[in-house]
Amino acid sequence: MQEHKSVYICSIMTNTAFEQIAAIIKGRRTTKPASLNGEKVPDEQINQLLELANWAPTHGRTEPWYFYVYTGEGLKNFGKTHGDLYWEHTPEDRRKEETREKLTHNVDNASHIIVAVMKRGENPKIPALEEIAAASAAIENILLGAEALGIAVMWNTGGMTHHHALKEYLGLGHDDLVMGIFYIGYTDEEKREGKRHTEIGEKVRWYR
C-alpha cells in the first residue's frame, strides 16, 4: 500500500513539474530593447541565469559557451562601440546614420547586455555544428530562466553580431562565433499572445 502511495505522489510531482516548465516555455516572448523600462536586474539574478547556461548538454564536455556581460558604464561603452564598429566597417554608400544611432542607443533602457559566444574546442572529432548546438542550448536555458524570473530578453543577431569586427573586438579566434547580443531588463508592456504557424503534428512523422 505504501509503495502505491509513493508512486502516486511521485506521479503528481512529476506532472506538476512538467506543467510548470511547459508554462515557462510556452509563455516566453521576445521584448525589444525600446520596450524595456530601465529598471535594473540584480547582478545575482544574472549570475543565476548564467549558472543555468552552464548546465546545457555538451558533447565531450567541451562546454563551448562563453558570455560577456555589460552593465552600468560598460553598457554605454558597448553601445557606443557597437555603433562605431558599424560605421567603420560598413561601406559608405550603405551605412545609415539612423542605424548607427539605433545600435548605439539600444542599450539605453537595458539593465544588462550579454554577448553570447561559441568558442570552438580543440577536439577535431566534435563537429562545429555540435558546438553551435551546445551554445544554443545554453542560451535557451538563459531565456527560460529569465522567463521564470519575470525578466524580459531579446536575442538579437543584427548589427555587427556576425561581423569579423565584433569578433576582433572581443578577442575571439577565427573559428569562434558570436551567437547573439542579449538585451536584458524589465518591461511594462503586457505579454503578447503566442502563436505558431503550424501545429506540431505537421512537423512529426511517427514510425511504429
Phi, psi and omega per residue, in radians:
M1 nan -0.773 3.140
Q2 -1.096 -0.658 -3.137
E3 -1.110 -0.769 3.132
H4 -1.113 -0.665 3.125
K5 -1.113 -0.736 3.138
S6 -1.115 -0.731 3.112
V7 -1.097 -0.721 -3.132
Y8 -1.100 -0.807 3.135
I9 -1.104 -0.748 3.121
C10 -1.062 -0.701 3.128
S11 -1.112 -0.730 3.119
I12 -1.099 -0.786 -3.132
M13 -1.111 -0.704 3.138
T14 -1.128 -0.780 3.127
N15 -1.103 -0.701 3.130
T16 -1.118 -0.760 3.124
A17 -1.084 -0.729 3.121
F18 -1.100 -0.782 -3.133
E19 -1.082 -0.659 -3.141
Q20 -1.159 -0.840 -3.109
I21 -1.237 -0.567 3.083
A22 -1.117 -0.707 3.127
A23 -1.130 -0.663 3.125
I24 -1.168 -0.795 -3.128
I25 -1.096 -0.829 -3.087
K26 -1.304 -0.364 -3.103
G27 -1.568 -0.192 -3.088
R28 -1.162 2.388 3.091
R29 -2.388 2.720 3.045
T30 -1.470 2.387 3.068
T31 -2.099 2.079 -3.108
K32 -1.214 2.633 -3.097
P33 -0.934 -0.644 -3.121
A34 -1.157 -0.319 -3.112
S35 -1.632 -0.029 3.079
L36 -1.333 2.675 -3.022
N37 -1.853 0.067 3.086
G38 1.543 -0.161 3.120
E39 -1.183 2.480 -3.040
K40 -1.545 2.377 3.016
V41 -1.524 2.305 3.121
P42 -1.024 2.421 3.104
D43 -0.971 -0.566 -3.130
E44 -1.067 -0.644 3.134
Q45 -1.290 -0.580 3.039
I46 -1.073 -0.748 3.106
N47 -1.113 -0.619 3.092
Q48 -1.107 -0.714 3.117
L49 -1.132 -0.721 3.136
L50 -1.168 -0.578 3.084
E51 -1.140 -0.670 3.069
L52 -1.097 -0.714 3.138
A53 -1.016 -0.620 -3.062
N54 -1.238 -0.124 3.131
W55 -1.841 0.343 3.082
A56 -1.250 2.722 3.072
P57 -1.154 2.508 -3.085
T58 -2.627 2.130 3.138
H59 -1.219 2.232 3.126
G60 1.220 0.210 -3.128
R61 0.930 0.675 3.120
T62 -1.303 -0.449 3.118
E63 0.798 1.132 -2.989
P64 -1.386 0.002 -3.102
W65 -1.421 2.338 3.056
Y66 -2.400 2.627 -3.029
F67 -2.377 2.363 3.072
Y68 -1.941 2.059 -3.025
V69 -1.882 2.280 -3.141
Y70 -2.151 2.362 3.057
T71 -2.679 2.924 -3.130
G72 1.028 -2.325 3.117
E73 -1.124 -0.548 3.115
G74 -1.078 -0.575 3.109
L75 -1.120 -0.848 3.139
K76 -1.107 -0.712 3.141
N77 -1.110 -0.683 3.123
F78 -1.145 -0.739 3.124
G79 -1.018 -0.798 3.131
K80 -1.129 -0.735 3.120
T81 -1.088 -0.728 -3.133
H82 -1.065 -0.801 3.119
G83 -1.111 -0.706 -3.133
D84 -1.174 -0.714 3.121
L85 -1.081 -0.723 3.096
Y86 -1.038 -0.807 -3.073
W87 -1.160 -0.708 -3.067
E88 -1.306 -0.466 -3.015
H89 -2.000 0.265 3.059
T90 -1.978 2.265 3.137
P91 -0.908 2.503 -3.047
E92 -0.986 -0.620 -3.103
D93 -1.359 -0.095 -3.116
R94 -2.018 -0.363 -3.071
R95 -1.352 2.589 -3.106
K96 -2.271 2.371 -3.117
E97 -1.075 -0.640 -3.126
E98 -1.153 -0.557 3.078
T99 -1.206 -0.731 3.089
R100 -1.039 -0.780 3.140
E101 -1.117 -0.700 3.142
K102 -1.105 -0.806 3.137
L103 -1.114 -0.638 -3.141
T104 -1.190 -0.698 -2.992
H105 -1.791 0.052 3.034
N106 -1.021 -0.414 -3.085
V107 -1.443 -0.191 -2.926
D108 -0.987 -0.708 -3.089
N109 -1.804 0.060 -3.132
A110 -1.418 2.643 3.028
S111 -1.506 -0.789 3.129
H112 -2.474 2.747 2.908
I113 -2.157 2.390 3.018
I114 -2.090 2.156 3.002
V115 -1.681 2.013 -3.097
A116 -1.642 2.362 -3.026
V117 -2.286 2.498 2.933
M118 -1.799 1.999 3.073
K119 -1.720 2.043 -3.059
R120 -1.097 2.236 3.110
G121 -1.315 3.029 -3.071
E122 -1.659 -0.030 -3.136
N123 -1.479 1.879 -3.079
P124 -1.201 -0.240 -3.140
K125 -1.306 -0.314 -3.119
I126 -1.713 2.003 -3.093
P127 -1.094 2.635 3.116
A128 -1.019 -0.604 -3.138
L129 -1.024 -0.658 -3.129
E130 -1.244 -0.540 3.077
E131 -1.213 -0.682 3.081
I132 -1.118 -0.738 3.135
A133 -1.096 -0.720 3.134
A134 -1.120 -0.761 3.118
A135 -1.116 -0.648 3.108
S136 -1.148 -0.679 3.100
A137 -1.108 -0.690 3.091
A138 -1.089 -0.706 3.114
I139 -1.115 -0.755 3.130
E140 -1.049 -0.656 3.081
N141 -1.035 -0.702 3.108
I142 -1.120 -0.803 -3.107
L143 -1.078 -0.743 -3.118
L144 -1.264 -0.654 3.077
G145 -1.103 -0.711 3.115
A146 -1.095 -0.741 3.107
E147 -1.042 -0.741 -3.128
A148 -1.126 -0.513 -3.124
L149 -1.639 0.017 -3.130
G150 1.313 0.449 -3.128
I151 -1.746 2.365 -3.127
A152 -1.567 2.448 -3.091
V153 -2.494 2.550 2.908
M154 -2.195 2.201 3.012
W155 -1.548 1.862 -3.042
N156 -1.929 2.332 3.101
T157 -2.123 0.346 3.130
G158 -1.564 -2.907 3.138
G159 1.064 -2.237 -3.059
M160 -1.763 0.282 -3.048
T161 -0.890 -0.792 -3.054
H162 -1.819 0.288 -3.122
H163 -1.645 2.518 -3.115
H164 -1.045 -0.466 -3.094
A165 -1.118 -0.661 3.113
L166 -1.237 -0.651 3.078
K167 -1.058 -0.745 3.125
E168 -1.133 -0.722 3.125
Y169 -1.043 -0.656 -3.129
L170 -1.484 -0.100 3.137
G171 1.291 0.581 -3.104
L172 -1.536 2.782 3.112
G173 -1.447 3.022 -3.080
H174 -1.045 -0.687 -3.070
D175 -1.610 0.003 3.097
D176 -1.410 2.761 -3.126
L177 -2.341 2.449 2.933
V178 -1.473 2.083 -3.065
M179 -1.500 -0.378 3.131
G180 2.836 2.867 3.050
I181 -1.954 2.185 -3.047
F182 -1.902 2.038 3.093
Y183 -1.618 2.129 -2.961
I184 -2.173 2.415 3.095
G185 3.077 -2.601 3.081
Y186 -2.171 2.771 3.125
T187 -2.374 2.656 3.056
D188 -1.707 -0.047 -3.113
E189 -1.289 2.568 3.048
E190 -1.261 2.542 -3.107
K191 -1.226 2.340 3.119
R192 -1.321 2.690 3.063
E193 -1.251 2.402 -3.131
G194 -1.439 2.730 3.087
K195 -2.693 2.632 3.014
R196 -2.099 2.565 -3.118
H197 -1.297 -0.514 3.113
T198 -2.409 2.663 3.094
E199 -1.298 2.712 -3.096
I200 -1.082 -0.503 3.140
G201 -1.070 -0.414 3.129
E202 -1.430 -0.117 -3.062
K203 -2.053 0.143 -3.055
V204 -2.224 2.432 3.015
R205 -2.170 2.159 3.112
W206 -1.710 2.459 3.073
Y207 -2.254 2.105 -3.081
R208 -2.085 nan nan
